[in-house]
């Protein structure tokens, strides 16, 4: 489903939710209490500003006695074969964000990956998959990166742990290309990158990656990911705590210019190893 069609479908979801809620004689706050979100969130669902997670859609069906329509719509809209089911909602939000702040403890983030890097990672995680399957996933990842080329692109600030520079993915030549791609984007001021070096020692969020997203007309949210699972965090207190941890990491990282120097040095090392200098 194209992005425009998908957004139109979410707008239908919101319109239908508003119609059924009003037919039931309920304010936005009343179903919100029963599905464990605020009335403001119900309003954002109705305006298609924010999309509900599947479990919320299921609870809305229960409250409005809507015979599973919102669950079915939600499943249809998050069923994008390019993305894992647990990441599809985060991908939707990513395309709407005005600011994205990310910490990557081991891998180059999807928005920055080159084709060869994305291919190598996807094969490593799916060793028995067909080339068709791999290509579909890689294409989805490259499609996501297009938001950094848009005129209205989000402010994107990423902190990479030094692990992401040192783990060779796709061979020395491919890794050099990947790191040079990051440097080029930073030099073009498309994004800001910092590196958290090994010398920084222990750090906040040692248990995993996190992406913080901010929006014009909706509260900020955070996305974390573990093995074959992801979690969108939208509780204000939790998001605030996560952002504070991210800010600690950013403060401990090298400056943007020193980070680029380190990334360029690592790229040169890979080039020498590949014999292409």
C-alpha positions as CSV (number, residue, x, y, z in Angstrom):
1,X,0.0,0.0,0.0
2,X,1.5,3.4,-1.0
3,X,2.1,5.9,1.7
4,X,-0.7,8.2,0.4
5,X,-3.2,5.3,0.4
6,X,-2.1,4.2,3.8
7,X,-2.6,7.6,5.3
8,X,-6.1,7.9,3.7
9,X,-6.9,4.5,5.3
10,X,-5.8,5.8,8.7
11,X,-8.0,8.8,8.2
12,X,-10.9,6.5,7.5
13,X,-10.0,4.6,10.7
14,X,-10.2,7.9,12.6
15,X,-13.4,9.1,11.0
16,X,-15.1,5.7,11.7
17,X,-13.9,5.8,15.3
18,X,-15.3,9.3,15.8
19,X,-18.7,8.3,14.2
20,X,-19.1,5.2,16.3
21,X,-18.0,7.0,19.5
22,X,-20.5,9.8,18.9
23,X,-23.2,7.3,18.0
24,X,-22.6,5.6,21.4
25,X,-22.9,9.0,23.1
26,X,-19.4,9.0,24.5
27,X,-16.9,11.8,24.9
28,X,-13.3,11.3,23.8
29,X,-12.3,10.9,27.5
30,X,-14.8,8.1,28.2
31,X,-13.5,5.4,25.8
32,X,-10.0,6.6,26.6
33,X,-10.4,5.6,30.2
34,X,-11.6,2.2,29.2
35,X,-8.8,1.5,26.8
36,X,-6.1,3.0,29.0
37,X,-5.2,6.0,26.9
38,X,-6.1,9.7,27.4
39,X,-9.0,11.4,25.8
40,X,-6.4,13.5,23.9
41,X,-5.1,10.3,22.4
42,X,-8.5,9.3,21.2
43,X,-8.8,12.7,19.5
44,X,-5.4,12.1,17.8
45,X,-6.5,8.7,16.6
46,X,-9.6,10.3,15.1
47,X,-7.6,12.9,13.3
48,X,-5.0,10.3,12.1
49,X,-2.3,12.2,13.8
50,X,-1.3,9.2,15.9
51,X,-2.1,5.6,15.0
52,X,-3.1,3.1,17.8
53,X,-1.2,0.0,18.5
54,X,-3.0,-3.3,17.8
55,X,-3.9,-4.0,21.4
56,X,-5.5,-0.5,21.7
57,X,-7.6,-1.1,18.6
58,X,-8.8,-4.4,20.1
59,X,-9.9,-2.6,23.3
60,X,-11.6,0.1,21.3
61,X,-13.6,-2.7,19.6
62,X,-14.6,-4.0,23.0
63,X,-15.7,-0.6,24.3
64,X,-17.7,0.4,21.1
65,X,-18.9,-3.2,20.4
66,X,-17.8,-2.7,16.8
67,X,-17.4,-6.4,15.9
68,X,-13.6,-6.2,15.4
69,X,-13.6,-3.6,12.7
70,X,-10.8,-1.5,14.3
71,X,-8.7,-4.6,14.9
72,X,-9.1,-5.7,11.3
73,X,-8.3,-2.2,10.0
74,X,-5.2,-1.9,12.2
75,X,-3.9,-5.3,11.2
76,X,-4.4,-4.4,7.5
77,X,-2.6,-1.1,7.9
78,X,0.4,-2.4,9.8
79,X,0.7,-5.4,7.5
80,X,3.6,-4.1,5.4
81,X,5.8,-7.0,4.2
82,X,8.8,-4.6,4.0
83,X,8.9,-4.4,7.8
84,X,8.7,-6.7,10.8
85,X,5.2,-6.5,12.3
86,X,6.6,-5.0,15.5
87,X,8.4,-2.2,13.6
88,X,5.6,-1.2,11.2
89,X,4.0,1.3,13.6
90,X,7.4,2.9,14.3
91,X,8.1,3.2,10.6
92,X,4.8,5.1,10.2
93,X,5.6,7.5,13.0
94,X,9.1,8.0,11.7
95,X,7.7,9.3,8.4
96,X,5.7,11.9,10.4
97,X,8.3,13.0,12.8
98,X,9.8,16.5,12.8
99,X,12.8,15.4,15.0
100,X,14.4,12.0,15.3
101,X,17.1,11.3,17.9
102,X,18.6,7.8,17.9
103,X,21.1,5.8,19.8
104,X,22.6,2.7,18.0
105,X,24.7,0.5,20.3
106,X,25.9,-2.0,17.6
107,X,24.6,-1.5,14.1
108,X,24.4,1.5,11.8
109,X,20.7,2.6,12.0
110,X,18.4,1.8,9.1
111,X,18.0,5.4,8.0
112,X,21.8,5.5,7.3
113,X,22.4,2.1,5.8
114,X,23.8,1.6,2.3
115,X,22.3,-1.2,0.2
116,X,25.3,-3.5,0.7
117,X,25.3,-3.0,4.5
118,X,21.5,-3.6,4.7
119,X,21.8,-6.7,2.5
120,X,24.6,-8.2,4.7
121,X,22.7,-7.5,7.9
122,X,19.4,-8.9,6.6
123,X,21.1,-12.1,5.3
124,X,22.9,-12.5,8.7
125,X,19.5,-12.3,10.5
126,X,17.7,-14.5,8.0
127,X,20.3,-17.1,6.8
128,X,17.7,-19.4,5.1
129,X,15.6,-16.7,3.4
130,X,15.2,-16.4,-0.3
131,X,16.9,-13.5,-2.3
132,X,13.3,-12.2,-3.0
133,X,12.6,-11.9,0.7
134,X,16.0,-10.2,1.4
135,X,15.4,-7.8,-1.5
136,X,12.0,-6.9,-0.1
137,X,13.4,-6.1,3.3
138,X,16.4,-4.1,1.9
139,X,14.1,-2.1,-0.4
140,X,11.9,-1.2,2.6
141,X,14.9,0.0,4.5
142,X,16.2,2.1,1.6
143,X,12.7,3.5,1.1
144,X,12.6,4.7,4.7
145,X,15.9,6.6,4.2
146,X,14.2,8.8,1.6
147,X,12.8,11.0,4.4
148,X,16.3,12.4,4.8
149,X,16.2,13.7,1.2
150,X,12.9,15.4,1.5
151,X,12.8,19.2,1.7
152,X,10.8,18.9,4.9
153,X,13.1,16.2,6.3
154,X,13.2,15.8,10.1
155,X,16.0,17.0,12.2
156,X,18.0,13.8,12.6
157,X,20.6,13.4,15.4
158,X,22.2,10.0,15.9
159,X,24.7,8.7,18.4
160,X,26.6,5.6,17.3
161,X,28.5,3.4,19.8
162,X,32.0,2.7,18.5
163,X,30.8,-0.9,18.0
164,X,28.9,0.2,14.9
165,X,32.2,1.4,13.4
166,X,34.3,-1.7,14.3
167,X,31.9,-4.6,13.5
168,X,32.8,-5.4,9.9
169,X,29.5,-5.8,8.0
170,X,29.6,-6.8,4.3
171,X,33.4,-7.0,4.0
172,X,36.0,-4.2,4.3
173,X,35.0,-2.4,1.0
174,X,31.3,-2.4,1.9
175,X,32.1,-1.2,5.4
176,X,34.2,1.6,4.1
177,X,31.4,2.7,1.8
178,X,29.0,2.6,4.7
179,X,31.1,4.8,6.9
180,X,31.8,7.2,4.0
181,X,28.1,7.5,3.4
182,X,27.6,8.6,7.0
183,X,30.3,11.2,6.7
184,X,28.9,12.5,3.5
185,X,25.4,13.0,5.0
186,X,26.9,14.7,8.0
187,X,29.2,17.0,5.9
188,X,26.1,17.9,3.8
189,X,24.4,18.8,7.1
190,X,21.6,16.3,6.4
191,X,22.1,15.0,10.0
192,X,24.4,15.2,13.0
193,X,26.3,12.2,14.2
194,X,28.3,11.6,17.3
195,X,30.3,8.5,18.3
196,X,30.3,7.1,21.9
197,X,33.9,5.7,22.1
198,X,35.0,2.6,23.9
199,X,36.9,4.9,26.3
200,X,33.6,6.3,27.6
201,X,33.1,3.1,29.5
202,X,29.7,2.2,30.9
203,X,26.8,4.3,29.7
204,X,23.1,4.8,30.1
205,X,20.9,2.5,27.9
206,X,23.5,-0.3,27.8
207,X,20.6,-2.6,27.5
208,X,19.7,-1.5,23.9
209,X,18.9,1.0,21.2
210,X,16.3,3.7,21.4
211,X,14.7,6.2,18.9
212,X,13.0,9.3,20.1
213,X,10.5,11.0,17.8
214,X,8.9,14.4,18.1
215,X,5.9,15.7,16.1
216,X,4.2,19.0,15.4
217,X,0.8,18.0,16.7
218,X,1.4,15.0,18.9
219,X,3.3,14.2,22.0
220,X,6.8,12.7,21.7
221,X,7.3,8.9,21.6
222,X,10.2,6.5,21.9
223,X,10.8,3.2,20.2
224,X,13.0,0.4,21.7
225,X,13.8,-2.9,20.1
226,X,15.0,-6.3,21.3
227,X,15.3,-9.7,19.6
228,X,12.2,-10.1,17.3
229,X,10.3,-7.6,19.3
230,X,9.8,-3.8,19.5
231,X,8.1,-1.5,21.9
232,X,6.6,2.0,21.3
233,X,6.7,4.1,24.5
234,X,4.2,6.9,24.7
235,X,3.8,7.3,28.5
236,X,5.1,10.9,29.1
237,X,7.0,9.9,32.2
238,X,8.7,7.0,30.5
239,X,9.6,8.9,27.4
240,X,11.0,11.7,29.5
241,X,13.2,9.3,31.4
242,X,14.4,7.6,28.2
243,X,15.2,11.0,26.7
244,X,17.2,11.9,29.8
245,X,19.3,8.7,29.4
246,X,19.8,9.6,25.7
247,X,21.0,13.1,26.6
248,X,23.6,11.5,29.0
249,X,24.9,9.4,26.2
250,X,25.1,12.4,23.9
251,X,27.0,14.4,26.6
252,X,29.5,11.5,26.9
253,X,30.1,11.1,23.2
254,X,32.7,12.7,21.1
255,X,31.9,16.1,19.5
256,X,30.4,16.0,16.1
257,X,33.7,17.0,14.4
258,X,35.8,14.6,16.4
259,X,33.3,11.9,15.7
260,X,33.6,12.5,11.9
261,X,37.4,12.3,12.2
262,X,37.1,8.9,13.9
263,X,34.6,7.6,11.4
264,X,36.8,8.8,8.5
265,X,39.8,7.1,10.1
266,X,37.9,3.8,10.4
267,X,36.8,4.1,6.8
268,X,40.4,4.5,5.7
269,X,41.4,1.4,7.7
270,X,38.8,-0.6,5.9
271,X,39.9,0.7,2.6
272,X,43.5,-0.3,3.3
273,X,42.3,-3.8,4.4
274,X,40.3,-4.0,1.1
275,X,43.3,-2.9,-0.9
276,X,41.3,0.0,-2.5
277,X,43.2,3.0,-1.1
